[in-house]
Amino acid sequence: MNERNVRPFSKRDEIGYVFGDMAGSFVNLFVDAYFLTFCTYVLGISLAWMGSLFLAARLWDAVNDPIMGSFPDRWMLGKSGDKFKPWIKIFMIPLALSGVLCFSKVPFEGVALHAWVAFVYVLYGMSYTGTSMPFGAMASVVSTDPIDRSKLSRARSLGGTFVGIAALSFVPVVCFDSESNIIPERFTLLAVIFGILSVVCYCLLLHLTTERVREEKKQNTEKFNYGNVLKAVVKNRPLIGVMVATIGSMLYITGSNQIRSYVFKEYYGNTSAMTLLSLASVPIIIICFPLVPKLVAKFGKKTTLMFGVISSTVLSVIIFAVKIPNVYVYSVLNVLAMIGQTVFTMLIWALVTDCLDYSEWKFHERSDGSMYSLYTFSRKIGSTIASAGVSFGLQAIGYISGNNVVQSDATINNIYMLVALIPVLTCVLELIGIGAIFNLDKEQTKEMYAELKQRRE
């Protein structure tokens, strides 16, 4: 590999990466948060069937990640010399279309309806993999400097956060009426708008970023070897810790987003409060963005993460143990508990980079593509557990699918407990992954990068 003589890394690349994460998040976050709601309330699909679909589709998607993630390594498309951008161009339109199809009220019934739901969800999953894998790996060719890559990690965290706050916070206001009933056609309209915004943001990513590190174009017929991928990961203790913690984080991101509308609609009877919950998190982002780098510089990434996770654990246990009767008190406590998860999101991609460098430091070998694919695998596993768990959990507590259905008091109370349990499980896995398994503290990280710098000179 060699680095081209092009314009140096700059804020332009960081802004491009913000748009890149926004692009995927417009579709991904909307589907993750409301596809289950749409299918159960609007289409009348049973929760047990949805749970089975999530389990099968997400597991296929997780296995599919390493395969599709290897495409840029195997085949270089076009004459530009770019390794990852051509693949984003291929899949960005299917991703936008799949998001619209997920929220289309089709006139099918029975087997045809279930087949349609399965088809569009699998299409969405594969399309998202087709864009997210090259986007995530592209940081390695935008710059070889660890500091630049950390900046890209922070920029990436902003994109999804912005979409989650600025866009998804208005979904309850637009898609539910004053009595908390769903307006199906509004979901379709938002899916179209988010799809268009996704494509526009991907175009901005492609325009603003530059792939500086080049590989010679070559034909590679070597078969993808899962055994080599697994061997590389098993030896990398920090990566295993990050993967365990990430499974927990995805429980929170996917699970809480999917089931949050149920607790506000059924337990509190106030879906508009969801918007206030999202908007209230804005000050947290504003505070954390400049503060987190300073805390990392003083305490290191691991210690900073542990501070955040421990605080989230305490608040999450309180919410679970004490049923909060007031929706606004509940929202405030959730916003405060969200601080630790915000810190986690801002630092996780930088930790992944540390894990890749750890492999080179300890074992004198790099397998970035394979390890990144396995890390992405852990994200999909977390999402799978969350999606299937929410569906099966709602089914187990007696929830009845369909719009305008009155749930029993026992079901409504259990919805609260199910929602409150997810952050607790998240924090437990994050404490195990970062606190017990991940073994790169501030001093070890300094030692690692000093030695790597000496080797490369």
Secondary structure, 3 states (H helix, E strand, C coil): CEECCCCCCCHHHHHHHHHHHHHHHHHHHHHHHHHHHHHHHHCCCCHHHHHHHHHHHHHHHHHHHHHHHCHHHHCCCCCCCCCCHHHHHHHHHHHHHHHHHHCCCCCCCHHHHHHHHHHHHHHHHHHHHHHHHHHHHCHHHHCCCHHHHHHHHHHHHHHHHHHHHHHHHHHHHHHECCCCCECHHHHHHHHHHHHHHHHHHHHHHHHHCCCCEECCCCCCCCCCCHHHHHHHHHCCHHHHHHHHHHHHHHHHHHHHHHHHHHHHHHHCCCCCHHHHHHHHCHHHHHHHHHHHHHHHHHHCHHHHHHHHHHHHHHHHHHHHHCCCCCHHHHHHHHHHHHHHHHHHHHHHHHHHHHHHHHHHHHHCCCCHHHHHHHHHHHHHHHHHHHHHHHHHHHHHCCCCCCCCCCCCHHHHHHHHHHHHHHHHHHHHHHHHHHHHHCCCCHHHHHHHHHHHHHHHC
